[in-house]
Amino acid sequence: MKPILLLLIVMVLGGCNKDIHRHPDLVTGQQLFDYHCASCHTETGKGNFLKGVPPNKNTSLTVWQIAHKIRIDANDKRKMPLYPNMSAEEAELIADYVKQL
């Protein structure tokens, strides 16, 4: 089975909430985004308006703000899953990638 197909199957079965960080084969921001975020925000970062998932492409948030939202920012109105077990480095790789979308 091709790795991409396997990754897509895992994403579909796991949904948006994957606070598991034992994936040494995922090392780039894009790979980490695809694993943790793309099932909700889409691979292009355009989000899903009908499901209430905002785009993260062209966001005005800084890298620090994005990484903070991923790992720490747990406000009451939050719909996005929180990843408190994610390392700061992993969150920053994702945030850097989001800023390049």
Rosetta blueprint (number, residue, H / E / L):
1 M L
2 K L
3 P H
4 I H
5 L H
6 L H
7 L H
8 L H
9 I H
10 V H
11 M H
12 V H
13 L H
14 G H
15 G L
16 C L
17 N L
18 K L
19 D L
20 I L
21 H L
22 R L
23 H L
24 P L
25 D L
26 L L
27 V L
28 T L
29 G H
30 Q H
31 Q H
32 L H
33 F H
34 D H
35 Y H
36 H H
37 C L
38 A H
39 S H
40 C H
41 H H
42 T L
43 E L
44 T L
45 G L
46 K L
47 G L
48 N E
49 F H
50 L H
51 K H
52 G L
53 V E
54 P L
55 P L
56 N L
57 K L
58 N L
59 T L
60 S L
61 L L
62 T L
63 V H
64 W H
65 Q H
66 I H
67 A H
68 H H
69 K H
70 I H
71 R H
72 I L
73 D L
74 A L
75 N L
76 D L
77 K L
78 R L
79 K L
80 M L
81 P L
82 L L
83 Y L
84 P L
85 N L
86 M L
87 S L
88 A H
89 E H
90 E H
91 A H
92 E H
93 L H
94 I H
95 A H
96 D H
97 Y H
98 V H
99 K H
100 Q H
101 L L
